[in-house]
Amino acid sequence: MRARTATIMISMALLAGCAPTQQDYDATVTLLQGSARARNEFVKVCTKDFDANARHAAGIVTNVSDNDAPRIACQRYLTAAISGRATYQDLLDIKAHRFTPKLIKIFQGRG
């Protein structure tokens, strides 16, 4: 039970904007792969990080309304992370506001 609690806390740290270690990232992806509840919580927490400007930018990149953009962007990143298409380095790039062609494709739903 302690390991599960620790993994959930790692997930929350990832979502809160802290820079995780590679091991934390890998543990979180493993948790997300096996838990629908963790995936739902990820999207819920992730969408709270979008201010008006971020919503608008995400709307442009995801090609959906500004209101739906945070949820869609978070879901697309989550899907890519679970499948292995998004990597630890991609997360670091997002946190540093370096949006690579690979990340743009992920957020557009084509990568």
Secondary structure in CASP SS format (residue, H / E / C, confidence):
PFRMAT SS
TARGET T0000
AUTHOR 0000-0000-0000
METHOD secondary structure of the structure
MODEL  1
M C 1.00
R H 1.00
A H 1.00
R H 1.00
T H 1.00
A H 1.00
T H 1.00
I H 1.00
M H 1.00
I H 1.00
S H 1.00
M H 1.00
A H 1.00
L H 1.00
L H 1.00
A H 1.00
G C 1.00
C C 1.00
A C 1.00
P C 1.00
T C 1.00
Q H 1.00
Q H 1.00
D H 1.00
Y H 1.00
D H 1.00
A H 1.00
T H 1.00
V H 1.00
T H 1.00
L H 1.00
L H 1.00
Q H 1.00
G H 1.00
S C 1.00
A H 1.00
R H 1.00
A H 1.00
R H 1.00
N H 1.00
E H 1.00
F H 1.00
V H 1.00
K H 1.00
V H 1.00
C H 1.00
T H 1.00
K C 1.00
D C 1.00
F C 1.00
D C 1.00
A H 1.00
N H 1.00
A H 1.00
R H 1.00
H H 1.00
A H 1.00
A H 1.00
G H 1.00
I H 1.00
V H 1.00
T H 1.00
N C 1.00
V C 1.00
S C 1.00
D C 1.00
N C 1.00
D C 1.00
A H 1.00
P H 1.00
R H 1.00
I H 1.00
A H 1.00
C H 1.00
Q H 1.00
R H 1.00
Y H 1.00
L H 1.00
T H 1.00
A H 1.00
A H 1.00
I H 1.00
S H 1.00
G C 1.00
R C 1.00
A C 1.00
T C 1.00
Y H 1.00
Q H 1.00
D H 1.00
L H 1.00
L H 1.00
D H 1.00
I H 1.00
K H 1.00
A C 1.00
H C 1.00
R C 1.00
F C 1.00
T C 1.00
P H 1.00
K H 1.00
L H 1.00
I H 1.00
K H 1.00
I H 1.00
F H 1.00
Q H 1.00
G C 1.00
R C 1.00
G C 1.00
END
